[in-house]
Amino acid sequence: MKQLKLTGFIFFLCFLTESLTLPTQPQDVDNFSSTQKFIEENLEYITIIAFAQYVQEATFEEMEKLVKDMVDYKDRCMADKTLPECSKLPVKAVLDLTGLQNSGIEFFALSLISNIQNFTHCRFTFEYSRRHPDLSIPGLLRIVQIYKDLLRNCCNTENPPGCYRYVEDKFNETTEKSLKMVQQECKHFQNLGKDGLTYQYLIRLTKIAPQLSSEELVSLGRKMVTAFTTCCTLSEEFACVDNLADLVLGELCGVNENRTINPAVDHCCKTNFAFRRPCFESLKADKTYVPPPFSQDLFTFHADMCQSQNEELQRKTDRFLVNVVKLKHELTDEELQSLFTNFTNAVEKCCKAESPEVCFNEESPKIGN
């Protein structure tokens, strides 16, 4: 179980490593500035959580020394990138501490380094994360933010100890909300199955970000469902789902950095990283979106549908659903599901008919009505 959790966490860090690559082209600088802001605000806490949760035998002092070694490495390489040691990731100190010398896992890149400036916040992050290895990275970052806000507010009251008294209740309330969200998502997976949950997420993602291409939406929907199929049968489903689902939202926000999708998505992508997923969960259909003109071609099918292999047919099916949501943006989820059921029934019926082409000519006009 520990190795499984470690693998999932490394996957999370690898995503960050890829996302935080230093800019090499002039056009990348603007996008990098927002990423750099994320590093400065959150990365020290993510680094601490990494060691606190997955190298639990390490002391706070050992963690401080490790971060200092990594900062020194960063300073040397930023000053002179031609140094031999700067051609590799700064993993030696990490591997020495964790005992993973033979694992081949190199998950700390140059960009995953930041000076720890606030000892109190970092000490809290370290101790709380070590006591809660079951919580996700975003979940722990939410707790850290609540702690920082509470510390600032309570210090300005006449009775700080009385103010601090309810801190654990606030932590538990925040964790409980996140836990219920994951439990509900896993329940949907159990009730709907992989395909049913995929269609549900394709509808949801297309409604909140209809400006994305069909291929982008299908890819994001499939990746989101993979998080549930991977995690919902595990004992540590909460952390697993929260971490992997946030990766998908990170990919969506990566697209938004290059081109603003819509104001609501842009707002969630620019909000505090820890609260990004709750922000997306609260989004409704984008009201600024103007659907394309109606085209009967979308509801016209031919016998070649029956010749598609399983994966190809699935891609066509997914794209059809996304395009229907784009076209009929005002329909409720239930109405869209009903329309989609008409489509799948027509495909099944016509592919069994003696003359699929004739059947599709008869059934196609009924699907969009």
Sequence and secondary structure as in RCSB ss.txt:
>XXXX:A:sequence
MKQLKLTGFIFFLCFLTESLTLPTQPQDVDNFSSTQKFIEENLEYITIIAFAQYVQEATFEEMEKLVKDMVDYKD
RCMADKTLPECSKLPVKAVLDLTGLQNSGIEFFALSLISNIQNFTHCRFTFEYSRRHPDLSIPGLLRIVQIYKDL
LRNCCNTENPPGCYRYVEDKFNETTEKSLKMVQQECKHFQNLGKDGLTYQYLIRLTKIAPQLSSEELVSLGRKMV
TAFTTCCTLSEEFACVDNLADLVLGELCGVNENRTINPAVDHCCKTNFAFRRPCFESLKADKTYVPPPFSQDLFT
FHADMCQSQNEELQRKTDRFLVNVVKLKHELTDEELQSLFTNFTNAVEKCCKAESPEVCFNEESPKIGN
>XXXX:A:secstr
 HHHHHHHHHHHHHHHHHHT    SGGGHHHHHHHHHHHHHHHHHHHHHHHHHH TTS HHHHHHHHHHHHHHHH
HHHH TTSGGGGS S HHHHHHHT TTS      TTS      HHHHHHHHHHHHH TTS HHHHHHHHHHHHHH
HHHHTTSS HHHHHTTHHHHHHHHHHHHHHHHHHHHHHHHHHHHHHHHHHHHHHHHHH TTS HHHHHHHHHHHH
HHHHHHTTSTTHHHHHHHHHHHHHHHHHHHHHHS   HHHHHHHHS GGGHHHHHHT    TT       GGGG 
  GGGGG  HHHHHHHHHHHHHHHHHHTTTS HHHHHHHHHHHHHHHHHHHHSS HHHHHHHHHHHHT 
